[in-house]
Amino acid sequence: MSKSKSKNQKKNRLQANHLQEESFATVPHSFVFHRGLIGKNVSQLVLDMRRIMQPFTAEAMKVKKKNVLKDFVSIAGPLGVTHFMIFSKTPHTLSMRLARVPRGPMLHFKVIKYALVKDVISSLKRHRMHEQQFTHHPLLILNNFGVEGMHVKLMATMFQNMFPSINVHKVNLNSIKRCVLLNYDPVSQEVELRHYSLKVVPVGMSRGVKKLMQERFPNMNKFEDISELLMKGANLSESEAELDGDHNITELPQACAGRGNMASQQSAVRLTEIGPRMTLKLMKIQEGMGDGDVLYHAAIFKTEEELQEILNRKEAQLKEKDARRKKQAQNVAEKLAKREQHKNKSLEGIKRKREEEEDSEVEDPGVQGDKVPVVESDDEAEYYRQAVGQEPEEGMFPPPKKRRAPREHTGSFARGNKFHGKSPREGGHGRSPGGNAPGKHFRDRDSRSPKDHGPPRHFKDGGNHQKGGKKFEGSPRPFGQKSGFVGKSFGAKKSGDGGNKFRGKGGATGGKFGQKNKAGFKSKGDGGKSGFKKGPGAGAKQRKGRK
């Protein structure tokens, strides 16, 4: 049984919340804000007006300088806001605008004078204002708005639509705690705004009895009998006395909050002003959100001809704006078409280029007519014959250089190793330091065996040697120069030294091994000819004789 009861409670609660949300969405909502610099007092007036419009307004809305009216209009739709109340100030006047969102109209009021909530409360001996009063919307009272005139009727309709409507048959009297009075003066054409707190008290009893019915019991230490309190009403302040009459006494249709307020009993409705106050004057009514035609102006009157001229000018502006919009749309369409055409053309070019690259039978652009295409070759003379069609002159191109095989390093350059007689590094030109025959081996004077120094180190000769018996691994020959190598020998300081890398400062060939060059030979630097001839082959030939 308890579970079913809890389920029913949850269901009723959800249904009540749903109905409350629907009712909240159907009532009008408002934004109260300012534009521009307004000062401290006007800022407080904006906050006081938000208190009047509670609970269906944005109480803590923040406004920045960079915000424009379009920003508020754009967010008004999703939030369900229907009205704007905008305050602005100039050096001479303070104005207030009421606008219906999103299509207007907009009413421009001039604030002639105003008073803040704190000013009104400070003038009263006893004020009655608490937070529970602002949980329900106020009751709107319009006075003297039945005057003939289009602007008066529109103004009254605007004020009525700003507050939720009340169904007199279903209204709960306990929800009416405040009222807003708008009084129109036909002579001065001014509107007075007042804000009151509403209280219902029973009538037909003495003040003493009313005092006993309050929550706080009165102080009776000076009374000898309770009858003094009931009959005389002694020890009561003058501010507690209320002048009730036919103007505020009515019969309650239902029980109301407060002791003694019973249904079908007479009670008095008392009002206490809680502020703010404002005196407004309508200046003009404008279509739209401040950018449409002026429907009414309090200071400027125009004839029918002037109004017709304004309408014609407005139509011409609308036509011109429509023509500019069409032209802009046409320009955008043309730009898009050109862009699409350029894109297709680029894609075709890319596709054509890929096809040419993939096609292997495409004609060589270097072939002209019936000529044979020039084939790149490492031989300069052959390239000259193909390009020019003539034989090159003698000595124009050096003979091609033969490539040598890479050197094979079979051992280290440790002291006492045997070296091949053909190696150009020892400076002997294929001969041993002691004048041995080519191809012979040499070793140090000491009695150590070759095994102590590791295996002999051999060098392969590429075939070409510089004068002086040194191998050259330098740069290629310059154009038009005869075959020959220029530069220092490998490991030699001068061209005539023989270029022995292991020779000491004294000129000995085997100085590093302690052996002098007694049976040496003359090099080109000594006035003799080289003991080697150029030519292909794995080794160098020995010269025939010596001078």
C-alpha positions as CSV (number, residue, x, y, z in Angstrom):
1,M,0.0,0.0,0.0
2,S,2.9,2.3,0.8
3,K,4.5,1.7,-2.6
4,S,1.4,2.5,-4.5
5,K,1.0,5.7,-2.5
6,S,4.6,6.8,-3.2
7,K,4.1,6.0,-6.9
8,N,0.9,8.2,-6.9
9,Q,2.8,11.0,-5.1
10,K,5.6,10.9,-7.6
11,K,3.1,10.9,-10.5
12,N,1.2,13.8,-9.1
13,R,4.3,15.8,-8.5
14,L,5.5,15.3,-12.0
15,Q,2.2,16.3,-13.4
16,A,2.1,19.4,-11.2
17,N,5.6,20.4,-12.4
18,H,4.6,19.8,-16.0
19,L,1.5,22.1,-15.6
20,Q,3.7,24.7,-13.9
21,E,6.2,24.7,-16.8
22,E,3.4,25.1,-19.3
23,S,1.8,27.9,-17.4
24,F,5.3,29.6,-17.0
25,A,5.9,29.4,-20.7
26,T,2.6,30.9,-21.7
27,V,2.9,34.1,-19.5
28,P,4.8,37.1,-20.9
29,H,8.4,37.7,-19.9
30,S,10.5,40.9,-20.0
31,F,14.0,42.2,-20.1
32,V,14.8,45.4,-18.2
33,F,18.1,46.9,-19.1
34,H,19.9,50.2,-20.1
35,R,21.8,51.5,-23.0
36,G,24.8,53.9,-22.8
37,L,26.0,55.8,-19.7
38,I,23.1,56.4,-17.3
39,G,24.7,57.0,-13.9
40,K,24.2,55.6,-10.4
41,N,20.6,56.7,-9.7
42,V,19.2,55.5,-13.1
43,S,21.0,52.1,-12.5
44,Q,19.2,51.8,-9.3
45,L,16.0,52.7,-11.0
46,V,16.6,49.8,-13.5
47,L,17.0,47.4,-10.6
48,D,13.8,48.7,-8.9
49,M,11.8,48.2,-12.2
50,R,13.1,44.6,-12.3
51,R,11.6,44.1,-8.8
52,I,8.2,45.2,-10.2
53,M,8.4,42.8,-13.1
54,Q,9.3,39.8,-10.9
55,P,9.1,36.8,-11.1
56,F,8.9,36.8,-14.9
57,T,12.0,38.9,-15.7
58,A,15.8,38.5,-15.7
59,E,16.7,39.7,-12.2
60,A,20.5,39.4,-12.6
61,M,21.0,40.1,-16.3
62,K,24.5,41.5,-17.1
63,V,24.8,44.1,-19.9
64,K,28.1,45.0,-21.6
65,K,29.0,48.0,-23.6
66,K,29.6,46.1,-26.8
67,N,26.1,44.6,-26.8
68,V,23.6,46.0,-29.3
69,L,19.9,45.7,-29.5
70,K,20.1,42.8,-32.0
71,D,21.9,40.7,-29.4
72,F,19.0,41.0,-27.0
73,V,16.5,40.3,-29.8
74,S,18.4,37.2,-30.8
75,I,18.3,35.6,-27.4
76,A,14.7,36.8,-26.6
77,G,13.1,34.1,-28.8
78,P,14.7,31.0,-27.1
79,L,14.1,32.4,-23.6
80,G,10.4,33.3,-24.3
81,V,10.9,37.0,-23.7
82,T,8.1,39.1,-25.1
83,H,8.8,42.7,-24.0
84,F,11.8,45.0,-23.5
85,M,12.0,47.9,-21.1
86,I,15.0,50.0,-22.1
87,F,16.4,53.0,-20.2
88,S,18.7,55.6,-21.7
89,K,20.0,59.0,-20.6
90,T,21.1,62.1,-22.4
91,P,22.5,65.3,-20.8
92,H,19.0,66.8,-20.8
93,T,16.4,64.0,-20.4
94,L,15.9,60.4,-19.2
95,S,13.9,58.2,-21.6
96,M,12.3,54.8,-21.4
97,R,11.3,52.6,-24.3
98,L,8.8,49.8,-24.3
99,A,9.0,47.3,-27.2
100,R,7.2,44.2,-28.2
101,V,9.6,41.5,-29.3
102,P,10.4,40.8,-32.1
103,R,8.5,43.0,-34.5
104,G,7.4,45.9,-32.4
105,P,5.9,48.4,-32.0
106,M,8.2,50.5,-29.8
107,L,6.8,53.2,-27.5
108,H,9.1,56.1,-26.5
109,F,8.4,57.7,-23.1
110,K,10.0,60.7,-21.5
111,V,10.6,60.2,-17.7
112,I,9.6,63.5,-16.3
113,K,10.4,62.6,-12.6
114,Y,11.0,59.4,-10.6
115,A,11.6,58.2,-7.1
116,L,13.5,55.1,-6.0
117,V,12.4,52.4,-3.6
118,K,14.7,53.7,-0.8
119,D,13.2,57.2,-1.2
120,V,9.7,56.0,-0.9
121,I,10.4,53.7,2.1
122,S,12.3,56.4,4.0
123,S,9.2,58.7,3.8
124,L,6.9,56.1,5.5
125,K,6.6,55.5,9.2
126,R,5.9,51.8,8.7
127,H,6.5,50.0,5.5
128,R,5.3,46.5,4.6
129,M,7.6,44.7,2.1
130,H,9.0,41.1,2.3
131,E,10.4,38.6,-0.1
132,Q,7.2,36.5,-0.3
133,Q,5.5,39.3,-2.1
134,F,7.7,38.9,-5.1
135,T,7.0,35.2,-5.7
136,H,3.8,36.1,-7.6
137,H,3.3,38.7,-10.3
138,P,1.5,42.0,-9.4
139,L,-2.0,42.9,-10.2
140,L,-2.3,45.6,-12.9
141,I,-4.7,48.4,-12.5
142,L,-5.3,50.8,-15.4
143,N,-7.1,54.1,-14.7
144,N,-8.5,56.7,-17.2
145,F,-7.3,54.9,-20.3
146,G,-10.7,55.0,-22.0
147,V,-9.9,58.3,-23.7
148,E,-10.4,58.3,-27.4
149,G,-7.2,58.2,-29.4
150,M,-5.2,55.5,-31.2
151,H,-2.0,56.2,-29.2
152,V,-3.9,55.8,-25.9
153,K,-5.4,52.5,-26.8
154,L,-2.1,51.2,-28.1
155,M,-0.4,52.3,-24.9
156,A,-3.0,50.6,-22.7
157,T,-2.7,47.4,-24.7
158,M,1.1,47.4,-24.4
159,F,0.8,47.8,-20.6
160,Q,-1.8,45.0,-20.3
161,N,0.3,42.5,-22.4
162,M,3.4,43.1,-20.2
163,F,1.7,41.4,-17.2
164,P,0.0,38.0,-17.0
165,S,-3.7,37.9,-17.3
166,I,-6.0,36.9,-14.4
167,N,-9.0,34.7,-14.5
168,V,-11.4,36.1,-11.9
169,H,-13.2,32.8,-11.5
170,K,-10.1,30.7,-10.8
171,V,-7.7,33.2,-9.2
172,N,-6.3,32.5,-5.7
173,L,-6.5,35.6,-3.5
174,N,-3.4,34.5,-1.6
175,S,-1.3,34.9,-4.7
176,I,-2.2,38.6,-5.0
177,K,0.3,40.4,-2.8
178,R,1.2,43.5,-4.9
179,C,-0.4,45.8,-7.4
180,V,0.8,48.2,-10.1
181,L,-1.3,51.3,-10.7
182,L,-1.1,53.2,-14.0
183,N,-3.1,56.4,-14.1
184,Y,-3.5,58.5,-17.3
185,D,-4.1,62.2,-17.1
186,P,-5.9,63.3,-20.3
187,V,-5.1,67.0,-19.7
188,S,-1.3,66.7,-19.3
189,Q,-1.1,63.4,-21.2
190,E,1.1,62.0,-18.5
191,V,1.1,58.5,-17.0
192,E,1.8,58.0,-13.3
193,L,3.2,54.6,-12.2
194,R,2.8,53.5,-8.6
195,H,3.7,50.2,-6.9
196,Y,1.8,49.1,-3.8
197,S,1.9,46.2,-1.3
198,L,-1.5,44.7,-0.7
199,K,-3.0,43.5,2.7
200,V,-6.4,42.2,3.6
201,V,-7.7,42.7,7.2
202,P,-11.1,42.0,8.8
203,V,-13.4,44.9,9.7
204,G,-16.2,45.3,12.3
205,M,-14.1,44.9,15.4
206,S,-12.3,47.2,17.7
207,R,-8.6,47.9,17.5
208,G,-8.0,46.1,20.7
209,V,-9.5,42.9,19.4
210,K,-7.5,43.2,16.3
211,K,-4.4,43.6,18.4
212,L,-5.2,40.3,20.2
213,M,-5.6,38.5,16.9
214,Q,-2.1,39.3,15.9
215,E,0.8,37.0,16.3
216,R,2.5,39.1,18.9
217,F,0.4,39.6,22.0
218,P,0.3,43.3,23.3
219,N,1.9,44.4,26.5
220,M,-0.8,44.6,29.2
221,N,1.2,45.5,32.3
222,K,-0.4,48.9,32.7
223,F,-4.0,47.5,32.4
224,E,-5.9,46.5,35.5
225,D,-8.4,44.5,33.5
226,I,-8.6,43.2,29.9
227,S,-11.7,45.2,29.3
228,E,-9.6,48.3,29.1
229,L,-7.8,46.8,26.1
230,L,-11.0,45.7,24.4
231,M,-13.0,48.8,25.0
232,K,-10.7,51.7,25.1
233,G,-7.9,50.4,22.9
234,A,-5.3,52.1,25.1
235,N,-1.6,52.0,24.5
236,L,-2.0,51.9,20.7
237,S,0.0,54.1,18.4
238,E,-1.7,56.5,15.9
239,S,0.0,54.8,13.0
240,E,-1.9,51.6,13.7
241,A,-5.2,53.3,13.2
242,E,-6.6,52.8,9.7
243,L,-9.3,54.8,8.0
244,D,-11.5,52.1,6.4
245,G,-14.6,53.0,4.5
246,D,-16.7,52.0,1.5
247,H,-13.8,52.6,-0.8
248,N,-11.7,49.7,0.5
249,I,-14.2,47.3,2.3
250,T,-15.4,44.3,0.3
251,E,-16.9,40.8,0.9
252,L,-14.3,38.0,0.4
253,P,-15.4,35.3,-2.0
254,Q,-12.9,32.9,-0.4
255,A,-10.8,32.6,2.8
256,C,-7.7,34.7,2.6
257,A,-4.4,34.7,4.6
258,G,-4.7,36.6,7.8
259,R,-6.6,36.1,11.1
260,G,-10.2,36.8,10.8
261,N,-10.4,36.8,6.9
262,M,-13.2,34.4,6.4
263,A,-15.2,33.6,3.3
264,S,-18.4,35.7,2.9
265,Q,-17.1,38.1,5.5
266,Q,-16.3,41.8,5.1
267,S,-12.6,42.7,5.0
268,A,-10.7,45.8,4.1
269,V,-8.0,45.9,1.4
270,R,-5.2,48.2,2.4
271,L,-2.4,49.4,0.2
272,T,1.1,50.5,1.2
273,E,3.4,52.1,-1.4
274,I,6.7,50.4,-1.7
275,G,8.1,52.2,-4.8
276,P,9.4,53.1,-7.2
277,R,7.4,56.0,-8.7
278,M,7.6,57.4,-12.2
279,T,5.8,60.0,-14.2
280,L,5.9,59.3,-17.9
281,K,4.9,61.1,-21.1
282,L,4.5,59.4,-24.4
283,M,6.6,61.0,-27.1
284,K,6.2,58.8,-30.2
285,I,5.2,55.3,-31.4
286,Q,7.3,53.6,-34.0
287,E,7.0,50.5,-36.0
288,G,9.4,47.6,-35.6
289,M,12.3,47.7,-33.2
290,G,12.9,51.4,-33.6
291,D,13.7,51.3,-37.3
292,G,10.2,51.6,-38.8
293,D,7.7,54.3,-39.7
294,V,6.6,56.7,-37.0
295,L,2.9,56.0,-36.2
296,Y,2.5,58.8,-33.7
297,H,4.5,61.8,-32.5
298,A,3.6,64.1,-29.7
299,A,5.4,67.2,-31.0
300,I,5.5,66.8,-34.8
301,F,2.4,66.8,-36.9
302,K,2.4,65.9,-40.6
303,T,-0.2,66.3,-43.4
304,E,-1.4,63.6,-45.7
305,E,0.9,64.8,-48.5
306,E,3.9,64.6,-46.3
307,L,3.0,61.2,-45.1
308,Q,2.4,60.0,-48.7
309,E,5.8,61.4,-49.6
310,I,7.4,59.5,-46.7
311,L,5.7,56.3,-47.9
312,N,6.9,56.8,-51.4
313,R,10.5,57.4,-50.3
314,K,10.3,54.3,-48.1
315,E,9.1,52.2,-51.0
316,A,11.9,53.5,-53.2
317,Q,14.4,52.6,-50.6
318,L,13.0,49.1,-50.3
319,K,13.1,48.6,-54.1
320,E,16.7,49.8,-54.2
321,K,17.6,47.4,-51.4
322,D,15.9,44.5,-53.2
323,A,17.8,45.4,-56.4
324,R,21.1,45.4,-54.6
325,R,20.3,42.1,-53.0
326,K,19.5,40.5,-56.4
327,K,22.7,41.9,-58.0
328,Q,24.8,40.6,-55.1
329,A,23.2,37.2,-55.5
330,Q,23.9,37.3,-59.2
331,N,27.6,38.2,-58.6
332,V,28.0,35.4,-56.1
333,A,26.5,32.9,-58.6
334,E,28.9,34.2,-61.4
335,K,31.9,33.8,-59.0
336,L,30.9,30.3,-58.1
337,A,30.5,29.4,-61.8
338,K,34.0,30.8,-62.7
339,R,35.5,29.0,-59.8
340,E,33.9,25.7,-60.8
341,Q,35.1,26.2,-64.4
342,H,38.6,26.9,-63.3
343,K,38.6,23.8,-61.1
344,N,37.4,21.6,-64.0
345,K,40.1,23.1,-66.3
346,S,42.8,22.4,-63.7
347,L,41.6,18.8,-63.2
348,E,41.7,18.2,-67.0
349,G,45.3,19.6,-67.2
350,I,46.4,17.4,-64.4
351,K,44.8,14.4,-66.0
352,R,46.4,15.2,-69.4
353,K,49.8,15.6,-67.8
354,R,49.6,12.2,-66.1
355,E,48.6,10.5,-69.4
356,E,51.7,12.1,-71.1
357,E,53.9,10.8,-68.4
358,E,52.5,7.3,-68.5
359,D,52.7,7.1,-72.3
360,S,56.1,5.6,-73.3
361,E,55.8,6.4,-77.0
362,V,55.8,10.2,-76.6
363,E,58.3,11.8,-79.0
364,D,61.6,13.0,-77.5
365,P,61.5,16.8,-77.5
366,G,65.3,16.8,-78.1
367,V,64.9,15.2,-81.6
368,Q,64.6,17.8,-84.4
369,G,63.7,16.5,-87.8
370,D,65.6,13.5,-89.0
371,K,68.6,14.0,-86.7
372,V,69.6,11.3,-84.4
373,P,69.0,12.2,-80.8
374,V,72.1,13.0,-78.8
375,V,72.9,10.3,-76.3
376,E,74.7,11.3,-73.1
377,S,78.1,9.7,-72.8
378,D,81.0,9.8,-70.4
379,D,83.4,10.2,-73.3
380,E,83.8,13.9,-74.1
381,A,85.1,13.3,-77.6
382,E,82.3,11.0,-78.5
383,Y,79.8,13.5,-77.1
384,Y,81.4,16.3,-79.3
385,R,81.1,14.1,-82.4
386,Q,77.4,13.5,-81.8
387,A,76.6,17.1,-80.9
388,V,78.7,18.9,-83.5
389,G,79.0,16.3,-86.2
390,Q,82.8,16.7,-86.7
391,E,85.9,15.1,-85.4
392,P,87.5,17.0,-82.5
393,E,90.9,18.5,-83.0
394,E,93.9,16.7,-81.7
395,G,94.5,17.4,-78.1
396,M,91.2,19.1,-77.5
397,F,89.9,16.3,-75.3
398,P,92.2,14.2,-73.1
399,P,92.0,10.4,-73.4
400,P,89.5,8.8,-71.1
401,K,90.7,7.9,-67.7
402,K,90.5,4.3,-66.7
403,R,89.0,3.3,-63.5
404,R,91.1,1.6,-60.9
405,A,90.1,-1.2,-58.8
406,P,89.6,-0.4,-55.1
407,R,92.6,-0.9,-52.8
408,E,92.7,-4.0,-50.7
409,H,94.0,-3.5,-47.2
410,T,95.3,-6.8,-45.9
411,G,97.3,-5.5,-43.0
412,S,98.3,-2.6,-40.8
413,F,101.2,-0.3,-41.2
414,A,103.0,-1.7,-38.2
415,R,106.8,-1.4,-38.0
416,G,108.6,-4.1,-39.7
417,N,105.8,-5.3,-42.1
418,K,106.7,-6.4,-45.6
419,F,105.5,-4.4,-48.5
420,H,105.0,-5.2,-52.1
421,G,107.7,-3.9,-54.4
422,K,105.2,-2.3,-56.7
423,S,103.7,0.0,-54.0
424,P,104.2,3.7,-54.7
425,R,104.0,4.6,-51.0
426,E,107.6,3.5,-50.2
427,G,109.1,5.9,-52.7
428,G,111.2,3.1,-54.3
429,H,109.2,2.9,-57.6
430,G,109.0,-0.9,-57.4
431,R,112.4,-1.3,-56.0
432,S,113.6,-2.1,-52.6
433,P,115.5,0.6,-50.6
434,G,118.7,-1.4,-51.2
435,G,118.3,-1.5,-55.0
436,N,116.6,-4.9,-55.2
437,A,114.8,-6.0,-58.3
438,P,111.2,-5.2,-58.8
439,G,108.7,-7.4,-57.1
440,K,111.2,-8.2,-54.3
441,H,110.3,-7.8,-50.7
442,F,112.2,-5.8,-48.1
443,R,112.2,-5.6,-44.4
444,D,113.9,-3.9,-41.5
445,R,117.5,-4.4,-40.5
446,D,116.7,-5.9,-37.3
447,S,116.7,-9.7,-37.0
448,R,113.0,-10.0,-36.2
449,S,111.1,-12.3,-38.4
450,P,108.1,-11.2,-40.5
451,K,105.8,-13.2,-38.2
452,D,106.5,-10.7,-35.4
453,H,105.1,-7.9,-37.5
454,G,102.1,-9.6,-39.1
455,P,101.5,-10.6,-42.7
456,P,102.9,-8.4,-45.6
457,R,100.7,-5.6,-46.8
458,H,100.0,-5.5,-50.6
459,F,98.6,-2.7,-52.8
460,K,97.0,-3.1,-56.1
461,D,98.0,-0.7,-58.7
462,G,95.4,0.9,-60.9
463,G,97.8,1.3,-63.8
464,N,98.2,5.1,-64.1
465,H,101.0,6.8,-62.3
466,Q,102.2,10.4,-62.1
467,K,105.7,11.3,-63.1
468,G,107.9,10.3,-60.2
469,G,106.2,7.0,-59.8
470,K,103.3,8.2,-57.6
471,K,99.7,7.1,-58.0
472,F,97.2,10.0,-58.5
473,E,93.7,10.1,-57.3
474,G,93.0,13.7,-57.9
475,S,90.6,15.8,-59.9
476,P,89.9,15.2,-63.7
477,R,91.9,16.8,-66.4
478,P,90.9,20.3,-67.6
479,F,89.3,20.8,-71.0
480,G,91.9,20.9,-73.9
481,Q,94.9,19.8,-71.8
482,K,97.0,16.8,-72.6
483,S,96.9,13.7,-70.6
484,G,99.0,14.1,-67.5
485,F,98.7,14.7,-63.8
486,V,99.7,17.8,-62.0
487,G,100.3,18.1,-58.3
488,K,102.3,16.7,-55.5
489,S,103.1,13.0,-55.2
490,F,101.4,10.9,-52.7
491,G,103.1,11.4,-49.4
492,A,105.9,13.7,-50.8
493,K,106.7,17.3,-49.8
494,K,108.3,18.2,-53.2
495,S,108.1,16.9,-56.7
496,G,111.6,15.5,-56.7
497,D,111.8,13.8,-53.4
498,G,110.4,10.5,-54.5
499,G,107.4,11.0,-52.1
500,N,108.2,8.4,-49.5
501,K,105.7,8.6,-46.7
502,F,108.1,6.8,-44.3
503,R,111.2,8.7,-45.2
504,G,112.8,10.9,-42.5
505,K,114.0,14.5,-42.6
506,G,117.5,13.5,-43.7
507,G,116.3,12.3,-47.1
508,A,116.7,8.6,-46.5
509,T,114.1,6.4,-48.1
510,G,113.8,4.1,-45.2
511,G,114.5,6.5,-42.5
512,K,111.7,5.4,-40.4
513,F,113.2,1.9,-40.4
514,G,116.8,3.1,-39.8
515,Q,118.0,2.5,-43.4
516,K,119.6,5.1,-45.7
517,N,119.1,5.5,-49.4
518,K,122.5,4.6,-50.7
519,A,121.5,3.0,-53.9
520,G,118.8,5.4,-54.8
521,F,117.8,6.7,-58.2
522,K,117.4,10.1,-59.7
523,S,113.9,11.5,-60.0
524,K,112.6,14.2,-62.2
525,G,113.5,16.8,-59.7
526,D,117.2,15.7,-59.9
527,G,117.4,16.2,-63.6
528,G,116.7,12.6,-64.5
529,K,113.7,10.9,-66.1
530,S,111.2,8.9,-64.3
531,G,111.8,5.2,-64.1
532,F,108.2,4.5,-65.0
533,K,106.2,4.8,-68.2
534,K,102.5,5.6,-68.5
535,G,100.3,3.0,-69.7
536,P,97.8,0.4,-68.7
537,G,98.8,-2.6,-66.7
538,A,98.7,-3.9,-63.2
539,G,102.3,-2.8,-62.4
540,A,105.0,-0.4,-63.5
541,K,107.9,-1.2,-65.9
542,Q,111.5,-0.7,-64.9
543,R,113.5,1.8,-66.9
544,K,116.2,0.4,-69.2
545,G,119.3,2.3,-68.0
546,R,120.7,4.9,-65.8
547,K,122.8,7.9,-66.5
